[in-house]
């Protein structure tokens, strides 16, 4: 395989920026990072000039449903590839396809298509594994999830799913449901990320869940309990538990709409860049113009309206999904929340890699790691995306 050399760039490392550097890649891995004047291209090398911009680790989206007019719940290879290729244009080098609550038939179809799409995916962000969002959620916190398909965890059901689909790498569950703690222990035993989501749990219930294996919070603040009253007494909810349990990691939809500037700053201040991952939670409208769209599959999905940078229910009573891309998340954290660029990039790369257990080979620009790289300018406008040494997108 030819060498790939990126020159004339400011390399973003986990804690600093190194100016005037070059990154040399071979066989899909980063071979060397050195001063730009220390590398001499040879015949056959492919050279990409960063033109004084930033050379950063590829963005990892650990929670995404769709984009480019496609949704993973469409259940087709075309949809999987369409989503992967759409998000690659915005700097995503790897992503975790995420399901919605649905029929068993639709869910098992997604498993089959994921495998086929993985074999065909040559131009899109790498498909890391599957994230099941539901169906074990609280009815009170179902959000845009279809309440008709919500269930309580039963070992015989989720056990069968886990045996059939070893590609599952994370599962979001409401931990207060009967059977959820046992499920958390099983997910932990299998090395699958167990995440708290769409939950009406109080603090003590989240603490027990954390002890049982739930180590992450899905889209913090969205569809989860906060301080509530029960029989005149106040109880801390899942949101407060996220802050009080130091080891709990969180993800946020940092599009500036789901969480306003003040809350983005609050999360960053109290959880920090190493415990906070950015995620798009994007539906099919990401990368598409405003107008009507569908959340979930085209056959059984819910009609939504895209406007003002977010998807809404048709009556505009609530948000129905994100249309964010990963570059937008980084821009928002830097421009609106005042987070240093190095840390905002880390929240979009190394932190999700660590949470997913992939940081030995992804998430940062280090020699020996996968050549997952994004080049962007001073406006965080993506000009080149590279996944495992393959150029997926370039202007």
Steps between C-alpha positions, in 0.01 A plus 500: 500500500630849410612737768256775587663821621321799647717811509491864603255455784441569866472155653248470782627261765296408811635790708672739258538628145828450316555744214669440165478122522461210261320170554626196309264203459558156356280189481214677674704600804681812614868430447661828610416851613788739450589858403398577143858555388591152620312307234581473130227362274601212276357388164166335560422687822168679527550843654221711649584861580308619807579860396563615854177350629449240768579130478285333765401148602192380316168569667326202661121518524388247759127570456350569156179388327529640150588776258490596134136395473565151639439330835653176621146383579425502127664159512687520171865493405441817300387678815797384707746608235316827441520595867867402525594698189298805605665531839847440354463833320487672837803336660354179642742213445318243714147473634265273692171437316213540744155342494163625624224307676335291232354164409712189548494450124651843437764453769620165369508643149739772622734231631516331161547820305773627735716202410445536128557875507825455689634289216393756239599819678791651307421873496335562834591530865584163652209319668638411843212293634134536591333709770154387603300795632209323664255337518545490879399856585270690735165593349522835681830577327445342160564829315486444124526121543180320399330399828320208332824300499626570853564193717643380830831309480456123494812287505372254241434785256814714535712187542381373162571837340852503639567151366362585157679836469856493640551833317318682783752716688263718706143484626298785650251402772285660771661340808199534733302240304457151642782283371721790390768448766539135407524609137771753590707228663465283190605785270803567718590129493497512120703821479207701361455863603186525716354849491224676696234651273135605470471455873288624789744362758589686818857537624510184714376291208774635275761425768384139512503490122859628492601227742332246270695615194334812358795735452370751244210745454332524159437859377519667841193712587294358213220265611623453857387598848629792701396619848147379572251478785359176635261531794621856566866398518754605241716239329802548279455342159712349226646836396631567851634145521707563188687773687517335843637168371850607404574192290184536291570618146247700301426597143336824389334616180705819473307657214418813701129413482447186707724659762543878512833671552465516880441126534784416263730706721353337812562145373854587395578667833380216719562186290796620293631402160611152609155400629290673234461373145329694225246314288271607218203270573424602142197377309459482120471879470869559578666656196158567343299821449217608731155352452303186579687180585454165672650380829570128478419278206313631198239228555426539872675825593354820645448814296712792618582853393855629454549870569737724696771235500298228674222246437169568675170322543247629243320711764836644611432388857835324541826417325487178301864453416825662405620592153850582622829390349819448696673814373203705621536352848865601521421849368226543757716392792775738394291796383203489738630318807853643493672162518862496376530340154729224628241391756203532267679275250583255779130481592430402138784249464702358790226519761244299301778258403579445869136458595460238226826329596666580166764750609789257451463551126270798445427846635834679481787569263767269634749278322363150451135600524251482215542779247163659580552867421297810426640823356309822561561872477480777760119499476494124570385446145602148393710471186626139522388185681718187522399169658764231555716660234227526238399847384120504529443863418700799379396834359 
